[in-house]
Amino acid sequence: MHTSYRLNAKDLDHHCLESLKALFQNREIAIVVYDVDEIAYLSRSEANQRPLLRAIENAENGTSPIAVNLEELE
């Protein structure tokens, strides 16, 4: 069984642990924690890379930002 949780570290509490214990009961589990990099995640798709890179470049150059519709990103 594989389950993925995505939450802010400030939201970790005993309820999360109890949820994991209830879900997996007496089975051995592995817990992997990593920092989510939104830009890296979104730029995995080539279609997403172009508008994101343009937006970053515009921000660095102080030029007019472009609008990026998040619903169009894959």
Secondary structure, DSSP 8 states (H G I E B T S, - for coil): --------GGG--HHHHHHHHHHHTTS----------HHHHHTTSHHHHHHHHHHHHHHHHT-------GGG--
